[in-house]
Amino acid sequence: MDNSLITSPVGILAILAGVASFFFWLEHRTGWKLFSFVPPLLFIYTIPVVFSNTGLITNKSPLYDWMGDTILPMLLVIMLLDVDVKSAIKVMGKGIFVMLFGTAGVILGAPVAYYLVKSGLGPEGWKAFGTLAGSWIGGTGNMAAVAEGLETPGAEFGLAVLGDNIVYLVWLPIMLGSRMAAKWFNKFAKVNPERIRMLEESAGEMETDKGPVQMRHLLYMIFLGLGCTYLASSLASYFPNIPPVLTAGTWKILLITTFGIILSITPARNIPGSHALAMALIYLFVANMGARADIGNLAEQAPWFVLGSYIWIFIHGGFCILGARLFHVDVHSTAIASAANIGGAASAPVVAAYHNQKLVPVSILMALLGYAIGNYGAFAAAWLCFLVS
């Protein structure tokens, strides 16, 4: 018998929405610098963990499965509407290759780091690495999607959130500080000085305003999200089931990702408000993952996972530097490429603004490109980790 105080799906959903709303309200209202170092995401995951493990809300509810089956795929479609692969390639040029090298560093670095620390993790620790790869290639939405596809337990999802945020505290200052090494780095990478001028000019031509959001736009997005979710759910069972990575849940997420990318090259990409709606649903889903978590062995595994995360991030950094050297890409584009992978749409503009204000639109494009490839790359990383598990 469940003795939790609140077991109603509506009540639980109200609490999860309230937690997510409160911390963004607090960030906006106070402007505390705390949120620059510990983003609302960490609180939005942690507070529901506390609630569900102390008996305030149940950690077993049909609501959690419904959100994974319906809300998550819907938000992925909406999130991917913003992706503009053509513009990203046109503006960034060879910088795209540096980002892809960084992505390769995440995929190939995952099994290396996992192998070195797996003795300190549980039997499903490889799922935590796959889940974090979703965030480090794409963003929070990809992390949630991969966790659902892999059926990552709540505690392992918590390790991914913890590793993501602790590494962010160190990696972001490194990306910002890299501007000081611009002269040396550009000489090392044999950068053509003309590249930076052309990059600034191309970025200045970008148009990002889609206009005000109206009621019909929300209906369009709900229809597209639910329609693609139904189609992906129906088709997933026809693909080969090769557990534990290639399951029906994985195929569903990959199909949803593909449908979202296809929609992004249609007029649907011009629907206003898609990014804001997707991000709101993402944070609601992160709160949902926290509420499902059983933190019994989390403290024992956390130091090992954090150690693995740091080994992993420096492998990623090495791949970024290698890509910059091979393709003669400047330090500004390299830092933005790494930030677009590791920090996503939240961090890439911060790094871009510090390096060169004119490159902020470029950074957003690169982060959105990460959304598009994040799920594919993360499942590949998870599969490699499983092979060495």
C-alpha positions as CSV (number, residue, x, y, z in Angstrom):
1,M,0.0,0.0,0.0
2,D,1.3,3.5,-0.9
3,N,1.3,5.7,2.2
4,S,2.4,8.8,0.3
5,L,0.4,12.0,1.2
6,I,-0.4,12.8,-2.5
7,T,-1.1,10.0,-5.0
8,S,-3.5,11.8,-7.4
9,P,-2.0,12.3,-10.8
10,V,-3.5,15.8,-11.0
11,G,-2.1,16.7,-7.6
12,I,1.4,15.4,-8.5
13,L,1.4,17.2,-11.8
14,A,0.4,20.4,-10.0
15,I,3.3,20.1,-7.6
16,L,5.8,19.3,-10.4
17,A,4.6,22.4,-12.4
18,G,4.7,24.5,-9.2
19,V,8.3,23.5,-8.5
20,A,9.4,24.3,-12.0
21,S,7.5,27.6,-12.0
22,F,8.8,28.6,-8.6
23,F,12.5,28.4,-9.4
24,F,12.2,30.3,-12.7
25,W,10.1,32.9,-11.0
26,L,12.8,33.1,-8.3
27,E,15.6,33.5,-10.8
28,H,13.7,36.2,-12.7
29,R,12.5,38.0,-9.6
30,T,15.8,38.1,-7.6
31,G,18.5,37.9,-10.3
32,W,20.6,36.0,-7.8
33,K,24.1,35.1,-9.1
34,L,23.5,31.6,-7.5
35,F,21.6,30.6,-10.6
36,S,24.6,31.4,-12.8
37,F,26.5,28.6,-11.1
38,V,23.6,26.3,-10.0
39,P,20.9,26.5,-12.7
40,P,17.2,26.0,-12.0
41,L,17.4,22.6,-13.7
42,L,19.2,21.1,-10.7
43,F,16.6,22.4,-8.2
44,I,13.7,21.3,-10.5
45,Y,15.1,17.7,-10.5
46,T,16.2,17.6,-6.8
47,I,13.1,19.0,-5.0
48,P,10.8,16.3,-6.5
49,V,13.4,13.7,-5.4
50,V,13.1,14.9,-1.9
51,F,9.3,15.0,-2.1
52,S,9.0,11.5,-3.4
53,N,11.6,10.0,-1.1
54,T,10.0,11.5,2.0
55,G,6.4,10.5,1.3
56,L,4.9,13.8,0.2
57,I,4.2,12.5,-3.3
58,T,4.3,8.9,-4.6
59,N,7.1,7.8,-6.8
60,K,4.8,5.3,-8.6
61,S,2.0,6.8,-10.5
62,P,0.5,6.3,-14.0
63,L,1.2,10.0,-14.5
64,Y,4.9,9.3,-14.9
65,D,4.4,6.7,-17.7
66,W,1.9,9.0,-19.5
67,M,4.4,11.9,-19.5
68,G,7.1,9.6,-21.0
69,D,4.7,8.2,-23.6
70,T,3.1,11.5,-24.6
71,I,4.6,14.7,-23.3
72,L,8.2,13.8,-24.0
73,P,7.8,12.9,-27.7
74,M,5.5,15.8,-28.2
75,L,8.0,18.3,-26.8
76,L,10.8,16.8,-29.0
77,V,8.9,17.5,-32.1
78,I,8.2,21.1,-31.0
79,M,11.8,21.6,-30.0
80,L,13.1,20.4,-33.3
81,L,11.0,22.8,-35.3
82,D,13.6,25.5,-34.7
83,V,16.5,23.6,-36.2
84,D,17.9,25.2,-39.4
85,V,20.6,22.8,-40.6
86,K,21.1,24.7,-43.9
87,S,21.7,28.1,-42.3
88,A,24.0,26.6,-39.7
89,I,26.2,25.1,-42.3
90,K,26.2,28.2,-44.5
91,V,27.1,30.5,-41.6
92,M,29.6,28.4,-39.7
93,G,31.3,26.7,-42.6
94,K,34.2,24.7,-41.3
95,G,33.1,25.5,-37.7
96,I,30.5,22.8,-38.1
97,F,33.2,20.2,-38.5
98,V,34.7,21.3,-35.1
99,M,31.3,20.8,-33.5
100,L,31.0,17.4,-35.1
101,F,34.5,16.5,-33.8
102,G,33.3,17.6,-30.4
103,T,30.3,15.3,-30.8
104,A,32.6,12.5,-31.8
105,G,34.6,13.2,-28.6
106,V,31.4,12.8,-26.5
107,I,30.4,9.5,-28.3
108,L,33.9,7.9,-28.2
109,G,34.9,9.4,-24.8
110,A,31.8,7.9,-23.1
111,P,33.0,4.2,-23.2
112,V,36.6,5.2,-22.3
113,A,35.5,7.2,-19.2
114,Y,32.8,4.6,-18.2
115,Y,35.4,1.8,-18.4
116,L,37.7,3.6,-16.1
117,V,35.0,4.2,-13.3
118,K,32.5,1.4,-13.8
119,S,33.7,-0.5,-10.8
120,G,32.2,2.3,-8.6
121,L,28.9,2.4,-10.4
122,G,25.8,0.1,-10.4
123,P,25.0,-2.4,-13.2
124,E,23.0,0.3,-15.0
125,G,25.6,3.0,-14.8
126,W,26.1,2.8,-18.6
127,K,22.6,4.2,-18.9
128,A,23.6,7.3,-16.9
129,F,26.5,7.8,-19.3
130,G,24.2,7.5,-22.3
131,T,21.7,9.9,-20.7
132,L,24.4,12.5,-20.1
133,A,25.6,12.1,-23.7
134,G,22.2,13.3,-24.7
135,S,22.7,16.5,-22.8
136,W,26.3,16.9,-24.0
137,I,25.5,16.5,-27.6
138,G,22.2,18.2,-27.7
139,G,20.6,19.6,-24.5
140,T,18.2,18.9,-21.6
141,G,15.4,17.7,-24.0
142,N,17.8,15.2,-25.5
143,M,18.9,14.0,-22.1
144,A,15.2,13.4,-21.1
145,A,14.5,11.7,-24.4
146,V,17.5,9.3,-24.2
147,A,16.7,8.5,-20.6
148,E,13.2,7.5,-21.6
149,G,14.4,5.5,-24.6
150,L,17.0,3.6,-22.4
151,E,14.5,3.3,-19.5
152,T,17.1,4.9,-17.3
153,P,16.2,4.5,-13.6
154,G,15.6,7.8,-11.7
155,A,18.8,7.4,-9.6
156,E,21.0,7.1,-12.8
157,F,19.2,10.0,-14.3
158,G,20.1,11.9,-11.1
159,L,23.8,11.0,-11.7
160,A,23.5,12.4,-15.2
161,V,22.0,15.7,-13.9
162,L,24.7,15.9,-11.2
163,G,27.6,15.2,-13.6
164,D,26.2,17.7,-16.1
165,N,26.0,20.5,-13.6
166,I,29.3,19.9,-11.8
167,V,31.3,19.7,-15.0
168,Y,29.5,22.8,-16.3
169,L,30.9,24.8,-13.3
170,V,34.4,24.1,-14.6
171,W,34.0,23.8,-18.3
172,L,32.1,27.1,-18.8
173,P,34.9,29.2,-17.3
174,I,37.4,27.4,-19.5
175,M,35.4,28.1,-22.6
176,L,35.1,31.8,-21.6
177,G,38.7,32.1,-20.7
178,S,39.9,30.6,-24.0
179,R,39.3,34.0,-25.5
180,M,42.6,35.1,-23.8
181,A,44.5,32.5,-25.8
182,A,43.0,33.6,-29.2
183,K,46.3,34.8,-30.6
184,W,48.2,31.6,-29.7
185,F,45.3,29.3,-30.7
186,N,44.7,31.0,-34.1
187,K,48.4,30.7,-34.9
188,F,48.3,27.0,-33.8
189,A,45.3,26.3,-35.9
190,K,46.6,28.3,-38.9
191,V,43.4,30.4,-39.1
192,N,42.9,32.7,-42.0
193,P,42.2,36.2,-40.5
194,E,39.6,36.7,-43.2
195,R,37.4,33.9,-41.7
196,I,36.4,35.9,-38.7
197,R,35.3,38.9,-40.7
198,M,33.2,36.7,-43.1
199,L,31.7,34.9,-40.1
200,E,30.6,38.2,-38.5
201,E,29.0,39.4,-41.8
202,S,27.1,36.1,-42.3
203,A,25.8,36.2,-38.8
204,G,24.6,39.7,-39.3
205,E,22.3,38.6,-42.1
206,M,20.4,36.1,-40.0
207,E,16.8,36.7,-39.2
208,T,15.5,35.1,-36.0
209,D,12.2,36.9,-35.2
210,K,9.1,34.8,-36.0
211,G,6.6,37.3,-34.8
212,P,4.2,37.2,-31.8
213,V,2.6,34.0,-30.6
214,Q,-1.1,33.6,-31.2
215,M,-3.6,31.0,-30.1
216,R,-3.6,29.1,-33.4
217,H,0.1,28.7,-33.2
218,L,-0.2,26.7,-30.0
219,L,-2.9,24.5,-31.6
220,Y,-0.6,23.9,-34.6
221,M,2.2,22.7,-32.3
222,I,0.0,20.5,-30.2
223,F,-1.4,18.9,-33.3
224,L,2.1,18.3,-34.9
225,G,3.5,17.0,-31.6
226,L,0.6,14.6,-30.9
227,G,0.3,13.5,-34.5
228,C,4.0,12.6,-34.8
229,T,3.9,10.9,-31.4
230,Y,1.0,8.7,-32.6
231,L,2.8,7.9,-35.9
232,A,6.1,7.1,-34.2
233,S,4.4,4.9,-31.6
234,S,2.6,3.0,-34.3
235,L,5.8,2.4,-36.4
236,A,8.3,1.6,-33.6
237,S,7.1,-2.0,-33.2
238,Y,8.0,-2.8,-36.8
239,F,11.7,-2.1,-36.2
240,P,14.1,-4.8,-34.9
241,N,14.1,-5.2,-31.1
242,I,17.8,-5.6,-30.0
243,P,17.8,-4.9,-26.2
244,P,19.0,-3.3,-24.1
245,V,19.7,-0.3,-26.4
246,L,17.6,-0.8,-29.5
247,T,14.2,-1.3,-28.0
248,A,10.8,-0.1,-29.1
249,G,11.3,3.0,-26.9
250,T,14.5,3.8,-28.6
251,W,13.1,3.5,-32.0
252,K,10.2,5.7,-31.0
253,I,12.5,8.5,-29.9
254,L,14.6,8.1,-33.1
255,L,11.5,8.3,-35.3
256,I,10.2,11.3,-33.4
257,T,13.6,13.0,-33.9
258,T,13.5,12.2,-37.6
259,F,10.0,13.6,-38.0
260,G,10.9,16.8,-36.1
261,I,13.9,17.4,-38.4
262,I,11.8,16.8,-41.5
263,L,9.2,19.3,-40.2
264,S,12.0,21.8,-39.6
265,I,12.5,22.1,-43.4
266,T,8.8,22.8,-44.0
267,P,6.8,26.0,-43.3
268,A,6.1,24.5,-39.9
269,R,9.5,25.9,-38.7
270,N,8.1,29.4,-38.9
271,I,5.5,28.8,-36.2
272,P,6.3,31.3,-33.3
273,G,6.8,30.2,-29.8
274,S,8.0,26.7,-30.4
275,H,11.2,27.0,-28.4
276,A,9.5,28.5,-25.3
277,L,6.8,25.9,-25.3
278,A,9.3,23.0,-25.7
279,M,11.5,24.3,-22.9
280,A,8.6,24.6,-20.5
281,L,7.6,21.0,-21.2
282,I,11.2,19.9,-20.9
283,Y,11.5,21.3,-17.4
284,L,8.2,19.7,-16.4
285,F,9.5,16.4,-17.6
286,V,12.8,16.8,-15.6
287,A,10.7,17.3,-12.5
288,N,8.8,14.1,-13.4
289,M,12.1,12.2,-13.6
290,G,13.1,13.5,-10.2
291,A,9.8,12.4,-8.7
292,R,10.4,8.8,-10.0
293,A,13.9,8.5,-8.5
294,D,14.9,6.1,-5.7
295,I,18.1,7.6,-4.3
296,G,19.2,4.6,-2.2
297,N,22.7,4.2,-3.7
298,L,23.1,7.6,-5.3
299,A,25.7,8.9,-2.7
300,E,28.0,5.9,-3.2
301,Q,28.1,6.2,-7.0
302,A,28.2,10.0,-7.3
303,P,32.0,10.5,-6.8
304,W,32.8,7.8,-9.4
305,F,30.4,9.3,-11.9
306,V,31.7,12.8,-11.4
307,L,35.3,11.6,-11.9
308,G,34.2,9.8,-15.1
309,S,32.5,12.9,-16.3
310,Y,35.6,15.0,-15.9
311,I,37.7,12.4,-17.8
312,W,35.0,12.4,-20.5
313,I,34.8,16.2,-20.9
314,F,38.6,16.5,-21.5
315,I,38.4,13.8,-24.2
316,H,35.7,16.0,-25.8
317,G,38.0,19.0,-25.5
318,G,40.8,17.2,-27.1
319,F,38.6,16.3,-30.1
320,C,37.5,20.0,-30.4
321,I,41.2,21.2,-30.5
322,L,42.0,18.5,-33.1
323,G,39.1,19.5,-35.3
324,A,40.1,23.2,-35.1
325,R,43.7,22.3,-36.1
326,L,42.6,20.1,-39.0
327,F,40.1,22.6,-40.4
328,H,41.9,25.9,-39.4
329,V,39.1,27.2,-37.2
330,D,39.5,30.1,-34.8
331,V,39.2,29.9,-31.0
332,H,35.9,31.8,-30.9
333,S,34.2,29.2,-33.2
334,T,35.8,26.3,-31.3
335,A,34.6,27.5,-27.9
336,I,31.1,28.1,-29.3
337,A,31.1,24.6,-30.9
338,S,32.0,23.0,-27.5
339,A,29.5,25.1,-25.6
340,A,26.8,24.3,-28.2
341,N,27.5,20.6,-27.4
342,I,28.0,20.6,-23.7
343,G,25.8,23.5,-22.6
344,G,23.3,23.7,-25.4
345,A,21.1,26.7,-26.2
346,A,21.5,28.1,-22.6
347,S,25.3,28.3,-22.6
348,A,26.4,28.8,-26.2
349,P,25.1,32.4,-26.5
350,V,26.9,33.2,-23.2
351,V,30.2,32.0,-24.6
352,A,29.5,33.7,-27.9
353,A,28.7,37.0,-26.3
354,Y,31.9,36.9,-24.3
355,H,34.1,36.0,-27.3
356,N,32.3,38.2,-30.0
357,Q,28.8,39.6,-29.6
358,K,28.2,39.3,-33.3
359,L,28.4,35.5,-33.1
360,V,25.5,35.1,-30.7
361,P,23.0,34.1,-33.5
362,V,25.6,31.6,-34.8
363,S,25.8,30.0,-31.4
364,I,22.1,29.5,-31.2
365,L,22.1,27.9,-34.6
366,M,24.8,25.5,-33.5
367,A,23.0,24.6,-30.3
368,L,19.9,23.9,-32.3
369,L,21.9,21.6,-34.6
370,G,23.0,19.8,-31.5
371,Y,19.3,19.1,-30.7
372,A,19.0,17.5,-34.1
373,I,21.9,15.1,-33.7
374,G,21.8,14.6,-30.0
375,N,19.5,11.6,-29.8
376,Y,21.3,9.7,-32.5
377,G,24.7,10.3,-31.0
378,A,23.7,9.6,-27.4
379,F,22.2,6.2,-28.3
380,A,25.4,5.4,-30.1
381,A,27.4,6.4,-26.9
382,A,25.0,4.3,-24.8
383,W,25.6,1.3,-27.0
384,L,29.4,1.6,-26.7
385,C,29.1,2.0,-22.9
386,F,27.0,-1.1,-22.8
387,L,29.6,-3.1,-24.8
388,V,32.2,-2.4,-22.1
389,S,29.8,-2.7,-19.1
